[in-house]
Amino acid sequence: MELLTGLWLGMPVWVWLAFFGAVLAILVFDLGVLHKEAHEIDVKESLWMSALYIGLGLLWAVAVWFIYYEYGGEKAIDPQIANLPTNEAKAWEAVKLYLTGYLVEKALAMDNVFVISMIFTYFAVPRIYQHRVLFWGILGVLVLRAIMIGLGAALVMNFSWILYVFAVILIATGVKMLMSIDDQPDIANNRVLAFLKKRMRLTEDLHGERFFVKQAGPGGKLLWFATPLFLCLVLVEIADVVFAIDSVPAIFAITPDPFIVYTSNIFAILGLRALYFALAAMVHRFHYLKYALAFVLIFIGSKIFVGDWLFGGKVPAEISLGVTFGLLLGGVVYSLWKSRDQATPT
């Protein structure tokens, strides 16, 4: 029992295990029940699934309230939580930080959809097989984000000045995004893709939803060959690493609490597969969302400095949440209004 109740990154081990158990149950339900058989996911199903995952993300906010009511004491990693006078105030502060992080990560995940759509188009992956790539991609994200967030937490806890480095990265990324809104990733000349094509045995065509198949090699010997679907999976994972370079500093600029950082990341990303099929069909209608995302990154980076000058520390969580939500909502509404005459596939 001491092992389960002992603290790990600010939370009892049993709380972390409960979270991982919940995520595992969601993934098993998704793959084993909802998508037991491969089928083409249309926009309507995608929207229903997205609503389910968003609901789960918001439901976790309720769990965050109870967790931080019980464990958000003076030993809490984030001073914004630890310095509040009552357990109730600590719990509500944790919820606001979680929702802000969830919103930012969800928006950045939506931007990732545009790149994933180009990857699928490049490899001519039919919609019926795209869910499998996204599912295994999410499993990779769980591990990669855990590693990156663990490293980020270690840096923040040992070098407080690293937050200013994160802030500069976010501001620079936001400005760069504004200046390159219409730039498209050059997948054909991707260096990793070129490296894999030179070093691996590859099939010319897809083989259903299989990543590897056995085929006759030189001399007729059966050998393992990777399919284009595997290359697609690799590029999807790389795309997440690239986006994590923005999203991990963004969430640490909101709170240094590893539990809030990781859980908001994962719940935002879990719904990416469901949301992908709707967004990919409507990608042409969200052009101005990228402007909103750029301003969100600039705002989150800037508030590190503004918080020191105007608020004696951190910008209040309710201001961060309100500004972030307002920018993203404005980007979505304006995009949909500007593209109101464009048809959306069903």
C-alpha positions in Angstrom: 0.0 0.0 0.0 2.9 2.4 0.7 4.0 2.0 -2.9 0.5 2.9 -4.2 0.1 5.9 -1.9 3.6 7.3 -2.4 4.0 10.4 -4.5 5.3 10.2 -8.0 5.6 13.6 -9.9 3.3 15.2 -7.3 0.5 12.6 -7.4 0.0 9.2 -5.6 1.0 6.3 -7.7 -2.6 4.9 -7.6 -3.9 8.0 -9.2 -1.5 7.6 -12.1 -2.5 3.9 -12.4 -6.2 4.8 -12.4 -5.6 7.3 -15.2 -3.7 4.8 -17.3 -6.4 2.2 -16.6 -9.0 4.6 -17.8 -7.1 5.3 -21.0 -6.5 1.6 -21.7 -10.2 0.9 -21.2 -11.1 3.7 -23.7 -8.7 2.3 -26.3 -9.9 -1.3 -25.8 -13.6 -0.1 -26.2 -12.7 1.9 -29.3 -10.8 -0.8 -31.1 -12.5 -3.9 -29.7 -16.1 -2.7 -29.8 -16.6 0.4 -31.9 -14.1 -0.5 -34.6 -13.8 -4.3 -34.3 -14.1 -4.5 -38.1 -12.4 -2.2 -40.5 -14.9 0.2 -42.1 -14.9 3.6 -43.7 -15.7 6.3 -41.2 -18.0 9.0 -42.6 -18.3 12.6 -41.3 -21.5 11.8 -39.2 -19.8 8.9 -37.3 -16.7 11.0 -36.9 -18.7 13.9 -35.3 -20.5 11.5 -32.9 -17.2 9.9 -31.9 -15.7 13.3 -31.4 -18.5 14.4 -29.2 -18.0 11.2 -27.1 -14.2 11.9 -26.7 -14.8 15.6 -25.9 -17.3 14.5 -23.3 -14.7 12.1 -21.8 -12.2 14.9 -21.7 -14.6 17.2 -19.9 -15.7 14.4 -17.5 -12.0 14.0 -16.5 -12.1 17.6 -15.4 -14.6 16.4 -12.7 -12.1 13.8 -11.7 -9.4 16.5 -11.6 -11.5 18.5 -9.1 -11.8 15.6 -6.7 -8.1 14.6 -7.1 -6.8 18.1 -6.3 -9.3 18.6 -3.6 -7.7 15.7 -1.8 -4.1 15.9 -3.0 -3.6 19.6 -4.1 -2.0 20.6 -0.8 1.1 22.5 0.0 3.2 19.9 -1.7 1.5 20.5 -5.1 4.1 21.2 -7.8 2.3 24.2 -9.2 2.5 27.2 -6.8 -0.7 28.5 -8.4 -2.4 25.6 -6.7 -0.3 25.1 -3.6 -0.6 28.7 -2.4 -4.4 28.9 -2.4 -6.0 28.9 1.1 -8.7 26.1 0.8 -8.9 22.7 -0.8 -11.9 23.9 -2.8 -10.0 26.8 -4.3 -7.1 24.5 -5.1 -9.5 22.1 -6.9 -11.1 24.8 -9.0 -7.7 26.2 -9.9 -6.5 22.8 -11.1 -9.7 22.4 -13.2 -9.1 25.8 -14.9 -5.5 24.9 -15.6 -6.6 21.5 -17.0 -9.3 23.0 -19.2 -6.8 25.6 -20.6 -4.3 22.9 -21.3 -6.9 20.6 -22.8 -8.2 23.4 -25.1 -4.7 24.4 -26.3 -3.7 20.8 -26.9 -7.0 20.1 -28.7 -6.5 23.0 -31.0 -2.9 22.1 -31.8 -4.0 18.5 -32.4 -6.6 19.9 -34.9 -3.7 21.6 -36.7 -1.9 18.3 -36.8 -4.9 16.9 -38.7 -4.0 19.0 -41.7 -0.6 17.4 -42.0 -1.9 13.9 -41.4 -4.4 14.4 -44.2 -1.6 15.3 -46.6 0.3 12.2 -45.5 -2.6 9.9 -46.2 -3.2 11.6 -49.6 0.5 11.2 -50.5 0.4 7.5 -49.9 -3.2 7.1 -51.3 -4.4 5.4 -48.1 -8.1 4.5 -48.4 -10.3 5.9 -45.6 -11.1 2.3 -44.5 -7.5 1.8 -43.4 -6.8 5.2 -42.0 -8.3 4.5 -38.6 -5.8 1.6 -38.0 -2.8 4.0 -38.7 -4.3 6.6 -36.4 -4.9 4.1 -33.6 -1.4 2.8 -33.6 -0.2 6.3 -34.0 -2.0 7.2 -30.8 -0.3 4.4 -28.9 3.0 5.8 -30.0 1.9 9.3 -28.9 1.2 8.0 -25.3 4.8 6.8 -25.0 6.5 9.7 -26.8 4.5 12.4 -24.9 5.2 10.7 -21.6 9.0 10.8 -22.4 8.9 14.5 -23.6 6.7 15.6 -20.7 8.9 13.7 -18.2 12.0 15.5 -19.5 10.1 18.8 -19.6 9.0 18.4 -16.0 12.5 17.5 -14.9 13.8 20.7 -16.5 11.1 22.9 -15.1 11.5 21.5 -11.6 15.3 22.0 -11.6 15.7 25.1 -13.7 12.9 27.6 -13.3 14.4 29.8 -16.0 13.6 27.2 -18.6 10.0 28.5 -18.7 11.4 31.7 -20.3 13.1 29.6 -22.9 9.8 27.8 -23.6 8.1 31.3 -23.8 10.6 32.5 -26.5 10.1 29.2 -28.4 6.3 29.7 -28.4 6.5 33.3 -29.5 8.9 32.5 -32.3 6.8 29.5 -33.4 3.6 31.7 -33.4 5.3 34.4 -35.5 6.7 31.8 -37.9 3.3 30.2 -38.2 1.8 33.6 -39.2 4.4 34.1 -41.8 4.0 30.7 -43.4 0.2 30.1 -43.2 0.0 28.9 -46.8 3.2 26.8 -46.8 2.6 23.0 -47.4 4.8 20.2 -46.0 6.9 18.6 -48.8 6.3 15.0 -48.0 7.8 13.7 -51.2 11.2 15.1 -50.2 11.0 14.1 -46.5 14.5 13.0 -45.3 13.2 10.2 -43.0 11.0 8.9 -45.8 14.0 8.9 -48.2 16.2 7.1 -45.6 13.6 4.4 -45.0 13.1 3.8 -48.7 16.9 3.2 -49.1 17.3 1.0 -46.0 14.1 -1.2 -46.0 12.5 -3.7 -48.2 9.2 -2.2 -49.3 6.2 -3.3 -51.3 4.9 -1.2 -54.1 1.2 -1.4 -53.1 -0.9 -1.6 -50.0 -1.8 -5.0 -48.5 -5.0 -4.2 -46.8 -4.4 -2.8 -43.3 -1.1 -4.8 -42.8 2.1 -2.9 -42.0 4.4 -5.9 -42.9 3.9 -8.8 -45.3 6.0 -11.8 -46.3 7.0 -11.9 -50.0 9.5 -13.8 -52.1 12.9 -12.0 -52.1 16.1 -12.7 -54.1 16.4 -16.5 -54.7 12.7 -17.0 -53.9 13.3 -16.9 -50.1 10.4 -15.5 -48.2 11.3 -12.2 -46.5 9.5 -9.5 -44.5 8.6 -6.4 -46.5 7.2 -3.2 -45.1 4.1 -1.8 -46.8 3.4 1.9 -47.6 1.0 1.8 -44.7 4.0 1.4 -42.3 5.8 4.4 -43.9 2.6 6.3 -43.4 2.6 5.4 -39.7 6.2 6.5 -39.3 5.5 9.9 -40.8 2.4 10.3 -38.6 4.5 9.6 -35.5 7.2 12.1 -36.8 4.4 14.7 -37.3 3.4 14.3 -33.7 7.0 14.8 -32.5 7.2 18.0 -34.5 3.9 19.2 -33.1 5.0 18.2 -29.6 7.9 20.6 -29.8 5.2 23.4 -29.8 2.6 21.7 -27.6 4.8 20.6 -24.7 6.3 24.0 -24.1 2.8 25.5 -24.5 1.3 23.4 -21.7 4.3 23.9 -19.4 3.8 27.6 -19.9 0.3 27.1 -18.5 1.3 24.9 -15.5 4.4 23.0 -14.4 2.2 20.3 -12.9 3.1 17.0 -14.7 -0.2 15.3 -13.9 -2.3 18.2 -15.4 0.2 18.5 -18.3 0.1 14.8 -19.3 -3.6 14.1 -18.7 -4.7 17.2 -20.7 -2.4 16.2 -23.5 -3.6 12.6 -23.7 -7.3 13.4 -23.5 -6.9 16.0 -26.2 -5.1 13.6 -28.4 -7.3 10.5 -27.7 -10.1 12.2 -29.7 -7.8 13.1 -32.6 -8.7 9.9 -34.5 -12.4 10.5 -34.2 -12.1 14.2 -35.1 -9.8 13.5 -38.0 -12.4 12.1 -40.4 -14.7 15.1 -39.9 -11.9 17.7 -40.1 -10.2 16.1 -43.1 -13.4 16.5 -45.0 -13.8 20.1 -44.0 -10.1 21.1 -43.9 -10.8 23.8 -46.6 -13.2 25.5 -44.2 -10.8 26.1 -41.4 -8.1 28.3 -43.0 -8.3 31.1 -40.4 -8.0 28.6 -37.5 -4.3 28.6 -38.2 -4.1 32.4 -37.5 -5.9 31.8 -34.2 -3.5 29.1 -33.3 -0.5 31.3 -34.0 -2.0 34.1 -31.8 -2.7 31.5 -29.0 1.0 30.4 -29.1 2.2 34.0 -29.0 -0.2 34.8 -26.1 0.8 31.8 -24.0 4.5 32.6 -24.6 4.0 36.3 -23.8 2.0 35.7 -20.6 5.1 34.3 -19.0 6.7 37.7 -19.2 3.5 39.7 -18.7 2.7 37.6 -15.6 6.0 38.7 -14.0 5.4 42.4 -14.8 1.7 42.8 -14.1 0.5 40.0 -11.9 3.6 39.3 -9.7 3.9 35.8 -11.1 1.5 33.9 -13.2 -1.4 35.3 -15.3 -4.6 34.1 -13.6 -5.9 30.8 -15.0 -9.3 32.3 -15.8 -7.7 35.0 -18.0 -5.6 32.4 -19.8 -8.6 30.2 -20.3 -10.8 33.0 -21.5 -8.3 34.5 -24.0 -7.4 31.1 -25.4 -11.1 30.1 -25.8 -11.9 33.4 -27.3 -9.1 33.3 -29.9 -9.9 29.7 -31.0 -13.6 30.3 -31.1 -13.1 33.4 -33.1 -10.8 31.5 -35.6 -13.4 28.7 -36.0 -16.4 31.0 -36.4 -14.7 33.4 -38.8 -13.4 30.5 -40.9 -16.8 28.9 -41.1 -18.4 32.3 -42.0 -15.9 33.0 -44.7 -16.3 29.6 -46.3 -20.1 29.4 -45.8 -20.8 29.0 -49.5 -18.4 26.0 -49.8 -19.9 22.5 -49.7 -18.8 20.0 -47.1 -18.6 16.3 -48.0 -20.9 13.9 -46.0 
